[in-house]
């Protein structure tokens, strides 16, 4: 088990980026022009059953729209590579701005095998700018349940509402940071997600010393899909 966990963690650091031209092709497959992309990640990884590797593309890009809510957006796409001309065929697509009503940016993605089944999961994160006085970064864990890719967990991983005196109720003016505990999660073979939550402020008051609590969330059935 220890060796399998180490392999899963090494995957997090070793997923190779694709060649530059393939990256351009992936952005275009997302419906973007390469010059619109501010930051992007394009990798080959097995996120679907079957053993083949897919192209996973995440892009933060300029939309060309003038309003603040929609000037920047984040898209995610997973593509199968088919045919002699390596055609990119979409099998999973996300438009975070459309889903969340805008105010999204700074997308990032990590790929790792949480359940040690040789099919990788995607850990997507992005900033939310709905309230200028609140710093908020969300994450999603996207996995394959035997039928489809779907979000098994989502929530804030960075949150600071201590300056939001007018827009956020006092009992929610907290500040905290969450970190995923991948070794503990992998020991359950991806059934239970372990998260370390470091609380720095509660109800607008900074704590004399940060308080760390362990949270757990169910990612998948113990008996499998």
N, C-alpha and C positions, 0 to 999 in steps of 0.2 A: 504493500500500500504506500509506504514512504517513497519508494522509487517512482510509483505512478504519479503521486502528487508532485514530486520534483519535475517529472516530465511535463505535467500540465502547466506548472509555473514557468518552465523554460519556454513553452510554446508562447506564453504571453510576451516574452522578450524577443522571440526569434521568427515571428511570422514575416516572411520576406515581402517587401514592396514589389510591385510589378514594374516592368520596364516603362520608360517615359511615354512611349507611344501608346502602350496599353492603357496607361493612366488617362491620357487624352481621350482615348476611345471610351473609357468608362464614364468620364464626365459627360461626353456627348450622349452616351446611352441613358444618362440621368436627365437628359434634356437641357444640358448646360453647354455654353461656350467656354472653352478653357480660360479665356481672358476674364471671365466673370468670377472665377473661383479665387477666393481669398486664401483659404487653407483647405487641404484635402488629404485624405488617406485612401490609397488603393492597394489592396493586398489580395493574394490568392490564399484561400483557406477552405477547409471542408466544414461547412456549416449545415449541410444537408446530408441525409443518409445516402449510402451508395459508394463511398470511397473517393469519388472525384472531387477536385477542388473547384470552388466557385470564385468569381471575382467579387469582392466586397468593396464598395466605394462609398465614402462619406465625404460630403463637400459642404463647406460654408461659403456662401457666394453672395455677390451683389445682385439684387433682383432688377435694378433699374427703376424701381418705384421711388417716389419722392417722400412718401409719408414715413415717419419714424418707425412705426410698428412693423412695416414690411420692407424696409430698405435692404435688410440682410435676412437670409434664410439658411436653413440646414436641410439637406436631403441625404437619404441613405438608400442604397440600392444593392441588391444581390443578384448576380447574373450568372447563368450557366454559359459555358463556352462551347459552341456547337459548330460543326462543319469544318471543312478544310480552310475556310477563311476566318475561323475563330470568331464567329458572330456572337455578340453578347445578347442573350435572351433573358429578359427580366423575369425573376421568380419571386421577388419581394421588393417592395418599394415604400419609402416613407417620405412624406413632406411635412416636416415638423411645424413650419409656419402655418400651413393649411389646417393642421390638426389642432394647434394651440391658439390660433387667432393672432399669429405674429409675435413680435417681441422676443425672438429667439436668435441665438448666434453662438459662436465659439464651439462648434461641434467637435467631438473627439470620440474615438472608438478603440476598444481593446478586444482582442480575440484570444480566448483561452478555453480549454476543455475542463469545465467545472465538474462534470459528472464522470470523467475518465472513460468515456465510451468511444473515443476517437472521432467524435463529432463536436466541433467547437461551438461555443456560445459567443454571442456578441454583447459587449458592455458599452452601451451608447451613453454619452453624456453631453449636456448642452446648457448654456446660460439662458435664463429667462429675465427679461427686462420690463415686465409689466408695471413695476413700481420703481421709480428711480431711487427711492430711499431704501429699497430692499435688495440685498445681494442674494441671488438664488441660482444654484446650479443643480440640475436634476440628472438622474441616471436611470437607465432602463437595462434590464437583463433580457435579451432576446434569445430564445432557444427553440429548438425543433421538438415538438411533442409527439412525433411519430406520424403526424398528419400535415402539420404546417408550422411555419415560424410564427411565434407570437411573443408578446411581452409577458414574462412570468413575474417580474417585479419592477416597480418604478417608485421613485421618491426622491426627495431632496438629499443631496450629499454635502452641500454647503448652503447654509442659510444664516442670514444676518438681518434681522428686522429691528435692531436696537435703535435705529435712527428714524423709524417710521412712526413718529408720535401721532400723526393725524390719520394715517390710512390703515393702520393695523391695530386691532384691539390690544390692550395692555398685556393680557395673558398670553399673547402670541408674539410678543416682541423678544424673541429668543435669538440666540446665536449658537450654532453648533456645526460640527463637521463630522461626517460619517466616512469610515474607511471599511472596505470589504475585507474580511478575514478569509482569504482564499484557502489556506491550508486546512482550517477547520471545516469550511464548506466542502472541500474535496473529500475529507474523511467521511462525510455522509453520502458521498457519490452524488452530490448536487441536489439531494433531497431538501436540505435545510441550508438557507443562506445565513451566515454569521456576519454581523456588522458591529463594529466598534464605534459608538457614538460619543464624541467628546463635546460636552456642553460647556460653553464659556459664559453665557449670560441667560438669565431667565426673567421674563416679564420686564425687560429693559434694564435690569440690574446685572452688572458684571460680577461673576462669582469671585470670591477671594482666591479660590483655587479651582481650576477646571475639574469637572466631574465626568468620569468615563463610565458608560454603561454598555453592556452587551445586549444587542437585539438579535432576535432570530425571526426568520420568515420562511414559510414553506414555498419551495420553488417547483416541486413536482411530487407526485404520489410516491410513497415509499415502495409500493409494489410495482412501479413502472406504469407507463402509459398503456 
